[in-house]
Amino acid sequence: MGPQDGRWENGGSMGRRMLGMGETTIDEVTVRAVKGRKGLRRITWRLGLGDGTTVQCRTEGRCSAAELRERARRQAERRLAEHLGTWSDVTPDSPMAAYCLSRAIEDIEAAATAPDGSEALRPRSVYYLRRAMRLFAEVAGDRSIEACANPVICERLLCEVATRHGRATARHVKSALNRYVFAPLVRREVIKANPCLAPMALPAVNKARTNLEHGLSVGEDVRLRFLDWLFALDVSGIGRQGRFDADLRRRGWQCVIDMSALQATCGLRIGECVGLDARDVVRRRGHVLVTIEPGKAKTRRGRTVPVTDGRTAEMLLGRVEGLDPDAPVFPIASDPRTRWSDGDLAKRTRRLYDRAADELDVPELRKVSTHVWRATLTTTWKTRGMSASTVAALLGHTPDTSERYYTDGVDMGELLKALDERKGDAEPEIIKFRTA
């Protein structure tokens, strides 16, 4: 079957052709046997919804190829009728809140699983998209879809979201509305224009939970258990996967484990760990210190933090031994001179924390990011009597650290005293690096 009016989904002449209303590819695709399941056959096909979009569907059964195609046709009829029936009730006068809480959330959940069974949207993404729909429904009240599609009213509602929950949340709600609410409504000609495509002046409200003693801290006991768990992990059982051999995968995961240990020990941001060079690890009076240069800190404020866990300190010394001064402490497995990308590292860290949540029976670790250790250490250090200014400066938040490091006797005194009663302002002993 040729292309409809010469149109193809990717704009070229060799891509998948666009499908009209109710048109399918059932007769064009191949029926395949499912490996490992005797007698089971599968057909993966596409259905046109008439609004320029298609959905990919799958039909399975222990039957002949002809019967399987007939089942697929009946499935396509039901799917199309369901689609048209859902939209038949959507008009400009329909309540926006009801639409967000029903149809939009259904679309989000449908996008969570790809046709081949792989996750197209991560569970965490689905959670925040659902939350975005609920937040907008809350401020939309009894307004209609047509009213909320008015750019002025839409901006006013998003400003209300920003006032209640912060500008970052409002921006996420706007992005979710653009994709799962207004874009489909425009395609189905329920509304004429997408208000989220226009720039909006959202109030600069920061509603992040800055009170680190409440909500974000998981407790010192969990932090210590997490460190024990990390150092007990054994990567020797990791095998080959696809084009990545076992050794590369083991080195990669060991790097993620070591980086997580440093974060849980010192409260460094993940970007600061990635930016560490071998020269940034120093020793002073028997203590291992990690220096964050101003250009590598999120707040552009340099500081040096003691490594208070002996196992973490030993791990760092082992990592920098024999490295060039400017070599990264935590490189990717395939190249010792290349640093991790944010996306790949975030995915691996998420998997590590999810596993820790299950094995340590601490479900809160599934809901937090690596930032949780900064909050936990803040609570711990304050509980032990450290001043707020010292704690903030060690985490890179105090303004007066912008032009100096947090390493002299006065600044480091409180924390170093907790580690060792010895004091002094002697120059730090630099770990010997290979220069050749």
C-alpha positions as CSV (number, residue, x, y, z in Angstrom):
1,M,0.0,0.0,0.0
2,G,1.5,3.3,-1.0
3,P,1.8,6.6,0.9
4,Q,-1.2,8.7,1.5
5,D,-0.8,11.8,-0.7
6,G,2.9,11.2,-0.7
7,R,3.3,12.0,3.0
8,W,5.6,10.1,5.3
9,E,5.9,10.4,9.1
10,N,9.6,11.5,9.1
11,G,9.2,13.8,6.2
12,G,11.2,11.7,3.8
13,S,10.5,9.1,1.1
14,M,11.7,6.0,2.9
15,G,10.1,6.5,6.4
16,R,6.9,5.2,7.8
17,R,3.9,6.5,5.9
18,M,1.2,8.6,7.6
19,L,-2.0,6.8,8.3
20,G,-5.5,8.2,7.9
21,M,-8.4,7.7,10.2
22,G,-8.9,4.0,11.0
23,E,-6.1,3.0,8.6
24,T,-3.8,0.2,9.8
25,T,-0.7,-1.7,8.8
26,I,-2.1,-5.1,9.8
27,D,-1.9,-6.6,6.3
28,E,1.6,-5.1,5.7
29,V,3.6,-6.4,8.6
30,T,4.9,-9.9,9.3
31,V,3.5,-12.4,11.8
32,R,6.3,-13.7,13.9
33,A,6.7,-16.6,16.3
34,V,7.5,-15.6,19.9
35,K,10.8,-17.1,21.0
36,G,10.6,-19.5,24.0
37,R,6.8,-19.7,23.9
38,K,5.7,-22.7,21.8
39,G,3.0,-22.0,19.3
40,L,2.6,-18.3,20.3
41,R,2.6,-15.8,17.4
42,R,2.7,-12.0,17.5
43,I,2.0,-9.1,15.2
44,T,2.9,-5.5,15.8
45,W,1.0,-3.0,13.8
46,R,0.0,0.7,13.7
47,L,-3.4,2.4,13.7
48,G,-4.1,6.0,12.5
49,L,-6.3,8.1,14.7
50,G,-7.1,10.8,12.1
51,D,-5.4,13.7,13.8
52,G,-1.9,13.2,12.4
53,T,-1.0,10.7,15.1
54,T,-0.6,7.0,15.1
55,V,-0.5,4.4,17.9
56,Q,1.5,1.2,17.8
57,C,-0.4,-2.0,18.9
58,R,0.4,-5.6,19.4
59,T,-1.7,-8.7,19.1
60,E,-0.7,-12.2,20.3
61,G,-2.3,-15.6,20.0
62,R,-1.8,-19.3,19.4
63,C,-3.6,-19.4,16.1
64,S,-2.9,-19.2,12.4
65,A,-1.6,-16.0,10.8
66,A,-4.9,-15.3,9.1
67,E,-6.8,-15.6,12.4
68,L,-4.3,-13.4,14.2
69,R,-4.7,-10.7,11.6
70,E,-8.5,-10.9,12.0
71,R,-8.1,-10.5,15.8
72,A,-5.9,-7.5,15.1
73,R,-8.6,-5.9,12.9
74,R,-11.2,-6.4,15.7
75,Q,-8.8,-4.9,18.2
76,A,-8.2,-1.9,15.9
77,E,-12.0,-1.3,15.6
78,R,-12.4,-1.4,19.4
79,R,-9.4,0.9,19.8
80,L,-10.6,3.5,17.3
81,A,-14.2,3.4,18.7
82,E,-12.8,3.9,22.2
83,H,-10.6,6.8,20.9
84,L,-13.5,8.6,19.1
85,G,-15.9,7.9,22.0
86,T,-13.5,9.5,24.5
87,W,-13.1,12.6,22.3
88,S,-16.8,12.9,21.5
89,D,-17.5,14.2,25.0
90,V,-14.7,16.8,24.9
91,T,-15.9,20.3,23.9
92,P,-14.6,23.8,24.6
93,D,-17.1,24.1,27.4
94,S,-15.9,20.9,29.2
95,P,-14.3,21.4,32.6
96,M,-10.6,21.7,32.4
97,A,-10.0,20.1,35.8
98,A,-12.0,17.0,34.8
99,Y,-10.0,16.8,31.5
100,C,-6.7,17.0,33.3
101,L,-7.6,14.4,35.9
102,S,-9.1,11.9,33.4
103,R,-8.1,12.1,29.8
104,A,-4.6,13.7,30.3
105,I,-3.6,11.3,33.0
106,E,-4.8,8.4,30.8
107,D,-2.5,9.7,28.0
108,I,0.4,9.9,30.4
109,E,-0.1,6.4,31.6
110,A,-0.5,5.1,28.0
111,A,2.9,6.8,27.2
112,A,4.6,5.1,30.1
113,T,4.9,1.7,28.3
114,A,6.2,1.4,24.8
115,P,4.7,-1.2,22.4
116,D,7.6,-3.5,22.9
117,G,7.1,-3.6,26.6
118,S,10.1,-1.2,27.4
119,E,9.5,1.8,29.6
120,A,9.1,5.0,27.5
121,L,8.5,7.1,30.6
122,R,10.2,6.3,33.8
123,P,7.9,5.8,36.8
124,R,9.4,8.9,38.4
125,S,8.4,10.9,35.3
126,V,4.9,9.5,35.3
127,Y,4.6,10.5,39.0
128,Y,5.6,14.1,38.4
129,L,3.4,14.4,35.2
130,R,0.4,13.2,37.2
131,R,1.3,15.7,39.9
132,A,1.4,18.5,37.3
133,M,-2.1,17.6,36.1
134,R,-3.4,17.6,39.7
135,L,-1.8,21.0,40.4
136,F,-3.3,22.7,37.4
137,A,-6.7,21.1,38.0
138,E,-6.5,22.6,41.5
139,V,-6.0,26.1,40.2
140,A,-8.3,25.7,37.2
141,G,-11.3,25.1,39.4
142,D,-14.6,25.1,37.5
143,R,-13.1,27.0,34.5
144,S,-13.8,25.5,31.0
145,I,-11.2,24.3,28.5
146,E,-11.9,27.3,26.4
147,A,-11.3,29.7,29.3
148,C,-8.0,28.0,30.3
149,A,-6.8,28.1,26.7
150,N,-6.9,31.9,26.9
151,P,-3.2,33.0,27.1
152,V,-3.9,35.6,29.8
153,I,-6.0,33.2,32.0
154,C,-3.5,30.4,31.5
155,E,-0.6,32.6,32.5
156,R,-2.6,33.8,35.5
157,L,-3.2,30.2,36.6
158,L,0.4,29.2,36.1
159,C,1.5,32.2,38.2
160,E,-0.8,30.9,40.9
161,V,0.9,27.5,40.7
162,A,4.3,29.3,41.0
163,T,3.1,31.3,44.0
164,R,2.0,28.1,45.8
165,H,4.7,25.7,44.7
166,G,7.5,27.7,43.2
167,R,8.5,28.8,39.7
168,A,10.4,25.5,38.9
169,T,7.2,23.6,39.5
170,A,5.1,26.0,37.5
171,R,7.5,25.6,34.5
172,H,7.2,21.8,34.8
173,V,3.4,22.1,34.9
174,K,3.5,24.4,31.8
175,S,5.6,21.8,29.9
176,A,3.2,19.0,30.9
177,L,0.2,21.0,29.8
178,N,1.8,21.8,26.5
179,R,2.4,18.1,25.6
180,Y,-0.5,16.3,27.2
181,V,-3.3,18.8,27.3
182,F,-3.2,21.7,24.9
183,A,-1.4,20.1,22.0
184,P,-3.9,17.2,21.7
185,L,-6.8,19.7,22.1
186,V,-5.4,21.7,19.2
187,R,-5.0,18.6,17.0
188,R,-8.6,17.6,17.6
189,E,-9.7,21.2,16.9
190,V,-11.3,21.6,20.4
191,I,-9.3,24.8,20.8
192,K,-7.6,27.0,18.2
193,A,-4.2,27.7,19.7
194,N,-1.9,26.3,22.4
195,P,-1.3,29.0,25.0
196,C,1.8,27.3,26.4
197,L,3.7,28.1,23.2
198,A,3.8,31.8,24.2
199,P,6.4,33.1,26.7
200,M,5.0,33.7,30.2
201,A,6.4,35.9,33.0
202,L,6.2,33.6,36.1
203,P,7.0,35.0,39.5
204,A,10.5,34.1,40.8
205,V,9.3,32.2,43.8
206,N,11.5,29.5,45.3
207,K,9.5,26.9,47.2
208,A,12.3,24.4,47.5
209,R,12.3,22.8,50.9
210,T,15.3,24.7,52.3
211,N,14.6,23.7,55.9
212,L,16.9,20.7,55.7
213,E,16.0,19.4,59.1
214,H,12.5,18.6,57.9
215,G,11.5,16.5,54.9
216,L,14.8,15.9,53.1
217,S,17.0,14.3,55.7
218,V,16.8,10.6,56.1
219,G,18.7,10.5,59.4
220,E,22.3,9.8,60.4
221,D,21.5,6.1,61.0
222,V,20.4,5.6,57.4
223,R,23.4,7.5,56.1
224,L,25.8,5.2,58.0
225,R,23.9,2.1,56.9
226,F,24.0,3.3,53.3
227,L,27.8,3.7,53.6
228,D,28.1,0.2,55.1
229,W,26.0,-1.2,52.3
230,L,28.0,0.6,49.6
231,F,31.4,-0.7,50.8
232,A,29.9,-4.2,51.1
233,L,28.9,-4.3,47.4
234,D,30.8,-6.7,45.2
235,V,30.9,-5.9,41.5
236,S,32.8,-9.0,40.5
237,G,29.6,-10.8,39.6
238,I,28.7,-8.3,36.9
239,G,28.9,-9.8,33.5
240,R,28.9,-8.8,29.9
241,Q,25.9,-6.9,28.5
242,G,25.6,-6.3,24.8
243,R,28.7,-4.5,23.4
244,F,29.9,-3.7,26.9
245,D,32.3,-6.3,28.3
246,A,32.3,-7.4,32.0
247,D,35.4,-5.4,32.9
248,L,34.0,-2.1,31.6
249,R,30.7,-2.6,33.4
250,R,32.4,-3.5,36.6
251,R,34.7,-0.4,36.5
252,G,31.7,1.8,35.7
253,W,29.6,0.6,38.5
254,Q,32.5,0.7,41.0
255,C,32.9,4.4,40.0
256,V,29.3,5.1,40.7
257,I,29.5,3.3,44.1
258,D,32.6,5.2,45.1
259,M,31.1,8.5,44.0
260,S,28.0,7.8,46.1
261,A,30.2,7.0,49.1
262,L,31.9,10.4,48.7
263,Q,28.6,12.2,48.5
264,A,27.2,10.4,51.6
265,T,30.4,11.2,53.5
266,C,31.1,14.9,52.5
267,G,27.8,16.2,51.1
268,L,29.2,17.1,47.7
269,R,27.0,17.8,44.8
270,I,27.1,15.2,42.0
271,G,28.6,17.7,39.6
272,E,31.3,18.6,42.1
273,C,32.2,14.9,42.3
274,V,32.4,14.6,38.5
275,G,34.6,17.7,38.4
276,L,37.2,16.5,40.9
277,D,40.8,16.2,39.7
278,A,43.5,14.2,41.4
279,R,45.1,17.4,42.6
280,D,42.0,18.2,44.5
281,V,42.6,15.4,47.1
282,V,45.0,16.5,49.8
283,R,46.1,15.4,53.3
284,R,46.6,17.5,56.3
285,R,47.5,16.3,59.8
286,G,46.4,12.8,58.9
287,H,43.1,14.0,57.5
288,V,42.1,13.6,53.9
289,L,40.6,16.7,52.4
290,V,38.7,17.3,49.2
291,T,39.0,20.7,47.5
292,I,36.2,22.1,45.3
293,E,37.5,24.8,43.1
294,P,35.3,27.9,42.6
295,G,34.8,27.2,38.9
296,K,33.5,23.6,39.6
297,A,31.1,24.5,42.4
298,K,27.5,25.2,41.6
299,T,27.6,28.5,43.6
300,R,31.1,29.4,42.3
301,R,32.4,29.3,45.8
302,G,35.5,27.3,46.5
303,R,35.8,25.2,49.7
304,T,37.6,22.2,51.1
305,V,35.8,19.5,53.1
306,P,37.3,16.8,55.3
307,V,36.6,13.2,54.5
308,T,35.2,12.0,57.8
309,D,34.8,8.3,56.9
310,G,38.0,6.2,56.9
311,R,36.8,3.9,54.2
312,T,35.9,6.7,51.9
313,A,39.3,8.4,52.6
314,E,41.1,5.1,51.7
315,M,39.1,4.8,48.6
316,L,40.0,8.3,47.4
317,L,43.7,7.7,48.1
318,G,43.6,4.6,46.1
319,R,41.8,6.3,43.2
320,V,44.3,9.2,42.9
321,E,47.4,7.1,43.4
322,G,49.6,7.3,40.3
323,L,47.3,9.7,38.4
324,D,48.3,12.9,36.7
325,P,47.3,16.0,38.7
326,D,44.6,17.0,36.2
327,A,43.2,13.5,35.7
328,P,39.6,13.1,36.9
329,V,39.1,11.1,40.1
330,F,35.9,9.5,38.7
331,P,36.3,8.9,35.0
332,I,34.1,6.8,32.8
333,A,35.2,3.1,32.5
334,S,36.3,3.3,28.9
335,D,38.6,6.4,29.1
336,P,40.5,7.5,32.2
337,R,40.6,11.1,30.9
338,T,36.8,11.5,30.2
339,R,34.3,12.6,32.8
340,W,30.8,11.2,33.2
341,S,27.8,12.8,31.5
342,D,25.0,14.0,33.7
343,G,22.4,11.8,32.0
344,D,24.2,8.5,32.2
345,L,25.4,9.1,35.8
346,A,21.9,10.1,36.9
347,K,20.4,6.9,35.5
348,R,23.0,4.7,37.2
349,T,22.7,6.5,40.5
350,R,18.9,6.2,40.4
351,R,19.3,2.4,39.9
352,L,21.7,2.2,42.8
353,Y,19.5,4.1,45.2
354,D,16.4,2.1,44.2
355,R,18.4,-1.1,45.0
356,A,19.5,0.4,48.3
357,A,15.9,1.3,49.2
358,D,14.9,-2.4,48.8
359,E,17.9,-4.0,50.4
360,L,18.1,-1.6,53.4
361,D,14.3,-1.4,53.7
362,V,14.4,2.4,53.5
363,P,11.7,3.3,50.9
364,E,12.5,7.0,51.3
365,L,15.6,6.4,49.2
366,R,13.4,5.8,46.1
367,K,12.0,9.3,46.5
368,V,15.2,11.3,47.0
369,S,18.2,12.4,44.9
370,T,21.8,12.4,45.9
371,H,21.1,15.8,47.4
372,V,19.7,14.0,50.4
373,W,23.1,13.6,52.0
374,R,23.6,17.4,52.1
375,A,20.4,17.7,54.2
376,T,21.3,14.7,56.4
377,L,24.8,16.1,57.1
378,T,23.4,19.5,57.8
379,T,21.1,18.0,60.5
380,T,23.9,15.8,61.9
381,W,26.5,18.6,62.1
382,K,24.1,21.1,63.7
383,T,23.0,18.4,66.2
384,R,26.7,18.0,67.2
385,G,27.0,21.7,67.9
386,M,28.5,23.1,64.8
387,S,27.5,26.7,63.9
388,A,25.1,27.3,61.1
389,S,27.7,29.5,59.3
390,T,30.3,26.7,59.4
391,V,27.8,24.1,58.1
392,A,26.6,26.3,55.3
393,A,30.2,27.2,54.3
394,L,31.2,23.5,54.2
395,L,28.3,22.9,51.8
396,G,29.3,25.9,49.7
397,H,26.5,28.3,50.6
398,T,28.1,31.1,52.6
399,P,28.8,34.3,50.6
400,D,32.1,35.0,52.3
401,T,33.6,31.8,50.9
402,S,33.5,33.2,47.3
403,E,37.2,34.3,47.4
404,R,38.8,31.9,49.7
405,Y,38.7,28.2,50.6
406,Y,37.3,26.8,53.8
407,T,40.6,25.3,54.8
408,D,42.4,27.6,57.3
409,G,42.5,26.9,61.0
410,V,39.6,29.1,61.9
411,D,37.2,28.0,59.3
412,M,38.0,24.2,59.5
413,G,38.4,24.2,63.3
414,E,34.9,23.0,64.3
415,L,34.8,20.0,62.0
416,L,38.5,19.1,62.3
417,K,38.1,19.2,66.1
418,A,35.4,16.6,65.8
419,L,37.9,14.4,64.0
420,D,41.1,15.1,65.8
421,E,42.1,17.3,68.7
422,R,45.3,18.4,66.9
423,K,45.2,21.9,65.4
424,G,47.5,24.1,63.4
425,D,47.9,26.0,60.2
426,A,50.7,24.0,58.7
427,E,50.7,23.7,54.9
428,P,48.8,20.6,53.7
429,E,50.8,17.6,52.6
430,I,50.0,17.1,49.0
431,I,49.7,13.6,47.8
432,K,52.5,12.7,45.4
433,F,51.3,12.4,41.8
434,R,52.9,10.9,38.7
435,T,54.2,13.7,36.5
436,A,55.7,11.7,33.7
